[in-house]
């Protein structure tokens, strides 16, 4: 179901130059060609801003999967069948009308960075929005230390319940360029 795309490239960033020697990026079947282009623009911006630790920890990352691109978050939906349609929380809280989901999975084995002690194969999921009042990233409620690749402390350290948000103003208008 997953199509693996090995992304071998060198990104030159405005503030600094980093080489991603080999990053295993994946897109599941629901991500269309145009959405892949958008996801890659987001990924390039994230590695320079909100998720710059992807560069630091790239040797510990097994893969990064873009698993969905959701549009129309501002349209009321009754997917739970309650008879009470509601809009998505990401529209209500941040003003996003679209979001891409990015999953980061860590490698197994002894080569794992010491910051990921006993986290073999762990993963974290993030939702990223580029529009609305508050462009940024949300980490879903999980216990994995993989969340530190995007600057979030693991839940067991901060003891927060629910989704956690970090603004990334640089994402605003990314697709207007």
Secondary structure by P-SEA (a helix, b strand, c coil): cbbbbbcbbbbbcccbbbbcccccccccccccaaaaaaaaaaaaaaaacccccccccccccccccccccccccccccccccccccccccccccccccbbbbbbbbbbbccccccccccccccbbbbbbbcccccccccccccccccccccccccccccccccbbbbbcccccccccc
